[in-house]
Amino acid sequence: MADVLELRQYTLHPGRREDLIELFDREFVETQDAVGAQVLGQFRDRDDEDRFVWLRGFADMPTRASALSAFYGGPVWAAHRDKANETMIDSDDVLLLRPDADFDLSGHTRSGDTTLVTVTLYHLPLGAEDTFLDFFASTVHPFLADTGAEPLAVLRTLHEPNNFPALPVRDANVVAWVGSFTGTDDLAEHVRVLGREPRWIHDALPMLTKQLSRPPEQLQLSPTSRSLIR
């Protein structure tokens, strides 16, 4: 189980995403898992053909430091870093997160039907996380579950010093939920049904919105063929 997570969004040079995905899925999955850096999901951003998104997990912060040191100081990264880095314009859009509840992927495998994965980010004032998470659990989660969008995970910012400074992380304060849909039609149906629920439109949504420091973001992602989350 991963209690520390990184949500990593890379901006790539035009036309280079498939090059990075082929290299990543071939060379950087088992080799990171072996040192304690769990590759949980790799995705194509459906709204930006030059963006690659992935989620990496660690048992705890000391494991993060040792795993990253082992991987980025090891032979696999040394052999392939130039090819990986030449695909990238920016790799510093990184959120350090932790699960708000158990995030168990033990039944998942790196194969299966391709789905649509969403990550919805709620930006909050500092110190507002606990109140928002209570509201999410009591009010938002039931609406999501009832309209076909049971969250795979609910995550929150991990307020710990970055113990591997060679890889920067963003100064942000978010709660995020991860969802999975069979495709765009499934997502659209969820949105349609939710949008026809008066209690959501007139009560829950205004209460949610007024707690945010900026409008929410939603990433719509297509898992690669070797993504654990799908």
Secondary structure as the mmCIF struct_conf table of DSSP 4:
data_model
#
loop_
_struct_conf.conf_type_id
_struct_conf.id
_struct_conf.beg_label_comp_id
_struct_conf.beg_label_asym_id
_struct_conf.beg_label_seq_id
_struct_conf.end_label_comp_id
_struct_conf.end_label_asym_id
_struct_conf.end_label_seq_id
BEND BEND1 ASP A 3 ASP A 3
STRN STRN1 VAL A 4 LEU A 12
TURN_TY1_P TURN_TY1_P1 PRO A 14 GLY A 15
HELX_RH_AL_P HELX_RH_AL_P1 ARG A 17 GLU A 27
BEND BEND2 PHE A 28 VAL A 29
HELX_RH_AL_P HELX_RH_AL_P2 GLU A 30 ASP A 33
TURN_TY1_P TURN_TY1_P2 ALA A 34 GLY A 36
STRN STRN2 GLN A 38 ASP A 45
TURN_TY1_P TURN_TY1_P3 ARG A 46 ASP A 47
TURN_TY1_P TURN_TY1_P4 GLU A 49 ASP A 50
STRN STRN3 ARG A 51 PHE A 58
BEND BEND3 ALA A 59 ASP A 60
HELX_RH_AL_P HELX_RH_AL_P3 MET A 61 TYR A 72
TURN_TY1_P TURN_TY1_P5 GLY A 73 GLY A 73
BEND BEND4 GLY A 74 GLY A 74
HELX_RH_AL_P HELX_RH_AL_P4 PRO A 75 ASN A 85
TURN_TY1_P TURN_TY1_P6 GLU A 86 THR A 87
STRN STRN4 MET A 88 PRO A 99
BEND BEND5 ASP A 100 ALA A 101
TURN_TY1_P TURN_TY1_P7 SER A 106 GLY A 107
BEND BEND6 ARG A 110 ARG A 110
BEND BEND7 GLY A 112 GLY A 112
STRN STRN5 LEU A 116 HIS A 123
TURN_TY1_P TURN_TY1_P8 LEU A 126 GLY A 127
HELX_RH_AL_P HELX_RH_AL_P5 GLU A 129 PHE A 135
HELX_RH_PI_P HELX_RH_PI_P1 PHE A 136 VAL A 140
HELX_RH_AL_P HELX_RH_AL_P6 HIS A 141 ASP A 146
TURN_TY1_P TURN_TY1_P9 THR A 147 GLY A 148
BEND BEND8 LEU A 152 LEU A 152
STRN STRN6 ALA A 153 THR A 157
BEND BEND9 ASN A 163 ASN A 163
TURN_TY1_P TURN_TY1_P10 PRO A 165 ALA A 166
BEND BEND10 LEU A 167 LEU A 167
STRN STRN7 VAL A 174 PHE A 181
BEND BEND11 THR A 182 GLY A 183
HELX_RH_AL_P HELX_RH_AL_P7 THR A 184 GLY A 195
TURN_TY1_P TURN_TY1_P11 ARG A 196 ARG A 196
HELX_RH_AL_P HELX_RH_AL_P8 PRO A 198 ARG A 199
HELX_RH_PI_P HELX_RH_PI_P2 TRP A 200 ALA A 204
HELX_RH_AL_P HELX_RH_AL_P9 LEU A 205 THR A 209
TURN_TY1_P TURN_TY1_P12 LYS A 210 GLN A 211
BEND BEND12 SER A 213 ARG A 214
STRN STRN8 GLU A 217 PRO A 223
TURN_TY1_P TURN_TY1_P13 SER A 225 ARG A 226
BEND BEND13 LEU A 228 LEU A 228
#
